Amino acid sequence: MGQLVDADMNAESTRLQALQTQQQLGIQALTIANSNSQNILSLFR
């Protein structure tokens, strides 16, 4: 039973890390997109 719980914890830990990485990449993508749009707008000022 202990090994089963350990395996589940490892799987959930890996899943959590993957979701956190996905979230961080999403935030970075939005930051880059927002930055690029600001740079384009500054060309027209």
Phi and psi restraints in degrees (range 20) as a CNS / XPLOR table:
assign (resid 1 and name C) (resid 2 and name N)
       (resid 2 and name CA) (resid 2 and name C) 1.0 -61.5 20.0 2
assign (resid 2 and name N) (resid 2 and name CA)
       (resid 2 and name C) (resid 3 and name N) 1.0 -39.1 20.0 2
assign (resid 2 and name C) (resid 3 and name N)
       (resid 3 and name CA) (resid 3 and name C) 1.0 -66.5 20.0 2
assign (resid 3 and name N) (resid 3 and name CA)
       (resid 3 and name C) (resid 4 and name N) 1.0 -35.5 20.0 2
assign (resid 3 and name C) (resid 4 and name N)
       (resid 4 and name CA) (resid 4 and name C) 1.0 -65.2 20.0 2
assign (resid 4 and name N) (resid 4 and name CA)
       (resid 4 and name C) (resid 5 and name N) 1.0 -43.7 20.0 2
assign (resid 4 and name C) (resid 5 and name N)
       (resid 5 and name CA) (resid 5 and name C) 1.0 -64.6 20.0 2
assign (resid 5 and name N) (resid 5 and name CA)
       (resid 5 and name C) (resid 6 and name N) 1.0 -42.6 20.0 2
assign (resid 5 and name C) (resid 6 and name N)
       (resid 6 and name CA) (resid 6 and name C) 1.0 -60.3 20.0 2
assign (resid 6 and name N) (resid 6 and name CA)
       (resid 6 and name C) (resid 7 and name N) 1.0 -42.9 20.0 2
assign (resid 6 and name C) (resid 7 and name N)
       (resid 7 and name CA) (resid 7 and name C) 1.0 -63.9 20.0 2
assign (resid 7 and name N) (resid 7 and name CA)
       (resid 7 and name C) (resid 8 and name N) 1.0 -42.0 20.0 2
assign (resid 7 and name C) (resid 8 and name N)
       (resid 8 and name CA) (resid 8 and name C) 1.0 -63.7 20.0 2
assign (resid 8 and name N) (resid 8 and name CA)
       (resid 8 and name C) (resid 9 and name N) 1.0 -41.4 20.0 2
assign (resid 8 and name C) (resid 9 and name N)
       (resid 9 and name CA) (resid 9 and name C) 1.0 -64.9 20.0 2
assign (resid 9 and name N) (resid 9 and name CA)
       (resid 9 and name C) (resid 10 and name N) 1.0 -41.0 20.0 2
assign (resid 9 and name C) (resid 10 and name N)
       (resid 10 and name CA) (resid 10 and name C) 1.0 -64.1 20.0 2
assign (resid 10 and name N) (resid 10 and name CA)
       (resid 10 and name C) (resid 11 and name N) 1.0 -42.1 20.0 2
assign (resid 10 and name C) (resid 11 and name N)
       (resid 11 and name CA) (resid 11 and name C) 1.0 -64.4 20.0 2
assign (resid 11 and name N) (resid 11 and name CA)
       (resid 11 and name C) (resid 12 and name N) 1.0 -43.9 20.0 2
assign (resid 11 and name C) (resid 12 and name N)
       (resid 12 and name CA) (resid 12 and name C) 1.0 -67.8 20.0 2
assign (resid 12 and name N) (resid 12 and name CA)
       (resid 12 and name C) (resid 13 and name N) 1.0 -37.6 20.0 2
assign (resid 12 and name C) (resid 13 and name N)
       (resid 13 and name CA) (resid 13 and name C) 1.0 -63.3 20.0 2
assign (resid 13 and name N) (resid 13 and name CA)
       (resid 13 and name C) (resid 14 and name N) 1.0 -43.1 20.0 2
assign (resid 13 and name C) (resid 14 and name N)
       (resid 14 and name CA) (resid 14 and name C) 1.0 -64.5 20.0 2
assign (resid 14 and name N) (resid 14 and name CA)
       (resid 14 and name C) (resid 15 and name N) 1.0 -42.1 20.0 2
assign (resid 14 and name C) (resid 15 and name N)
       (resid 15 and name CA) (resid 15 and name C) 1.0 -63.2 20.0 2
assign (resid 15 and name N) (resid 15 and name CA)
       (resid 15 and name C) (resid 16 and name N) 1.0 -42.4 20.0 2
assign (resid 15 and name C) (resid 16 and name N)
       (resid 16 and name CA) (resid 16 and name C) 1.0 -63.2 20.0 2
assign (resid 16 and name N) (resid 16 and name CA)
       (resid 16 and name C) (resid 17 and name N) 1.0 -44.0 20.0 2
assign (resid 16 and name C) (resid 17 and name N)
       (resid 17 and name CA) (resid 17 and name C) 1.0 -61.4 20.0 2
assign (resid 17 and name N) (resid 17 and name CA)
       (resid 17 and name C) (resid 18 and name N) 1.0 -40.3 20.0 2
assign (resid 17 and name C) (resid 18 and name N)
       (resid 18 and name CA) (resid 18 and name C) 1.0 -64.2 20.0 2
assign (resid 18 and name N) (resid 18 and name CA)
       (resid 18 and name C) (resid 19 and name N) 1.0 -42.6 20.0 2
assign (resid 18 and name C) (resid 19 and name N)
       (resid 19 and name CA) (resid 19 and name C) 1.0 -66.4 20.0 2
assign (resid 19 and name N) (resid 19 and name CA)
       (resid 19 and name C) (resid 20 and name N) 1.0 -39.1 20.0 2
assign (resid 19 and name C) (resid 20 and name N)
       (resid 20 and name CA) (resid 20 and name C) 1.0 -66.1 20.0 2
assign (resid 20 and name N) (resid 20 and name CA)
       (resid 20 and name C) (resid 21 and name N) 1.0 -39.8 20.0 2
assign (resid 20 and name C) (resid 21 and name N)
       (resid 21 and name CA) (resid 21 and name C) 1.0 -64.7 20.0 2
assign (resid 21 and name N) (resid 21 and name CA)
       (resid 21 and name C) (resid 22 and name N) 1.0 -41.8 20.0 2
assign (resid 21 and name C) (resid 22 and name N)
       (resid 22 and name CA) (resid 22 and name C) 1.0 -61.1 20.0 2
assign (resid 22 and name N) (resid 22 and name CA)
       (resid 22 and name C) (resid 23 and name N) 1.0 -42.2 20.0 2
assign (resid 22 and name C) (resid 23 and name N)
       (resid 23 and name CA) (resid 23 and name C) 1.0 -64.4 20.0 2
assign (resid 23 and name N) (resid 23 and name CA)
       (resid 23 and name C) (resid 24 and name N) 1.0 -44.4 20.0 2
assign (resid 23 and name C) (resid 24 and name N)
       (resid 24 and name CA) (resid 24 and name C) 1.0 -62.3 20.0 2
assign (resid 24 and name N) (resid 24 and name CA)
       (resid 24 and name C) (resid 25 and name N) 1.0 -41.0 20.0 2
assign (resid 24 and name C) (resid 25 and name N)
       (resid 25 and name CA) (resid 25 and name C) 1.0 -65.1 20.0 2
assign (resid 25 and name N) (resid 25 and name CA)
       (resid 25 and name C) (resid 26 and name N) 1.0 -38.0 20.0 2
assign (resid 25 and name C) (resid 26 and name N)
       (resid 26 and name CA) (resid 26 and name C) 1.0 -63.2 20.0 2
assign (resid 26 and name N) (resid 26 and name CA)
       (resid 26 and name C) (resid 27 and name N) 1.0 -42.7 20.0 2
assign (resid 26 and name C) (resid 27 and name N)
       (resid 27 and name CA) (resid 27 and name C) 1.0 -64.3 20.0 2
assign (resid 27 and name N) (resid 27 and name CA)
       (resid 27 and name C) (resid 28 and name N) 1.0 -43.1 20.0 2
assign (resid 27 and name C) (resid 28 and name N)
       (resid 28 and name CA) (resid 28 and name C) 1.0 -63.1 20.0 2
assign (resid 28 and name N) (resid 28 and name CA)
       (resid 28 and name C) (resid 29 and name N) 1.0 -39.9 20.0 2
assign (resid 28 and name C) (resid 29 and name N)
       (resid 29 and name CA) (resid 29 and name C) 1.0 -63.6 20.0 2
assign (resid 29 and name N) (resid 29 and name CA)
       (resid 29 and name C) (resid 30 and name N) 1.0 -42.2 20.0 2
assign (resid 29 and name C) (resid 30 and name N)
       (resid 30 and name CA) (resid 30 and name C) 1.0 -65.8 20.0 2
assign (resid 30 and name N) (resid 30 and name CA)
       (resid 30 and name C) (resid 31 and name N) 1.0 -38.8 20.0 2
assign (resid 30 and name C) (resid 31 and name N)
       (resid 31 and name CA) (resid 31 and name C) 1.0 -62.5 20.0 2
assign (resid 31 and name N) (resid 31 and name CA)
       (resid 31 and name C) (resid 32 and name N) 1.0 -44.8 20.0 2
assign (resid 31 and name C) (resid 32 and name N)
       (resid 32 and name CA) (resid 32 and name C) 1.0 -64.6 20.0 2
assign (resid 32 and name N) (resid 32 and name CA)
       (resid 32 and name C) (resid 33 and name N) 1.0 -44.4 20.0 2
assign (resid 32 and name C) (resid 33 and name N)
       (resid 33 and name CA) (resid 33 and name C) 1.0 -62.2 20.0 2
assign (resid 33 and name N) (resid 33 and name CA)
       (resid 33 and name C) (resid 34 and name N) 1.0 -42.4 20.0 2
assign (resid 33 and name C) (resid 34 and name N)
       (resid 34 and name CA) (resid 34 and name C) 1.0 -66.5 20.0 2
assign (resid 34 and name N) (resid 34 and name CA)
       (resid 34 and name C) (resid 35 and name N) 1.0 -41.5 20.0 2
assign (resid 34 and name C) (resid 35 and name N)
       (resid 35 and name CA) (resid 35 and name C) 1.0 -62.4 20.0 2
assign (resid 35 and name N) (resid 35 and name CA)
       (resid 35 and name C) (resid 36 and name N) 1.0 -44.1 20.0 2
assign (resid 35 and name C) (resid 36 and name N)
       (resid 36 and name CA) (resid 36 and name C) 1.0 -64.2 20.0 2
assign (resid 36 and name N) (resid 36 and name CA)
       (resid 36 and name C) (resid 37 and name N) 1.0 -39.5 20.0 2
assign (resid 36 and name C) (resid 37 and name N)
       (resid 37 and name CA) (resid 37 and name C) 1.0 -67.9 20.0 2
assign (resid 37 and name N) (resid 37 and name CA)
       (resid 37 and name C) (resid 38 and name N) 1.0 -35.3 20.0 2
assign (resid 37 and name C) (resid 38 and name N)
       (resid 38 and name CA) (resid 38 and name C) 1.0 -65.8 20.0 2
assign (resid 38 and name N) (resid 38 and name CA)
       (resid 38 and name C) (resid 39 and name N) 1.0 -39.5 20.0 2
assign (resid 38 and name C) (resid 39 and name N)
       (resid 39 and name CA) (resid 39 and name C) 1.0 -64.8 20.0 2
assign (resid 39 and name N) (resid 39 and name CA)
       (resid 39 and name C) (resid 40 and name N) 1.0 -40.9 20.0 2
assign (resid 39 and name C) (resid 40 and name N)
       (resid 40 and name CA) (resid 40 and name C) 1.0 -65.8 20.0 2
assign (resid 40 and name N) (resid 40 and name CA)
       (resid 40 and name C) (resid 41 and name N) 1.0 -42.5 20.0 2
assign (resid 40 and name C) (resid 41 and name N)
       (resid 41 and name CA) (resid 41 and name C) 1.0 -62.3 20.0 2
assign (resid 41 and name N) (resid 41 and name CA)
       (resid 41 and name C) (resid 42 and name N) 1.0 -35.4 20.0 2
assign (resid 41 and name C) (resid 42 and name N)
       (resid 42 and name CA) (resid 42 and name C) 1.0 -66.6 20.0 2
assign (resid 42 and name N) (resid 42 and name CA)
       (resid 42 and name C) (resid 43 and name N) 1.0 -22.8 20.0 2
assign (resid 42 and name C) (resid 43 and name N)
       (resid 43 and name CA) (resid 43 and name C) 1.0 -66.5 20.0 2
assign (resid 43 and name N) (resid 43 and name CA)
       (resid 43 and name C) (resid 44 and name N) 1.0 -26.2 20.0 2
assign (resid 43 and name C) (resid 44 and name N)
       (resid 44 and name CA) (resid 44 and name C) 1.0 -94.4 20.0 2
assign (resid 44 and name N) (resid 44 and name CA)
       (resid 44 and name C) (resid 45 and name N) 1.0 3.4 20.0 2
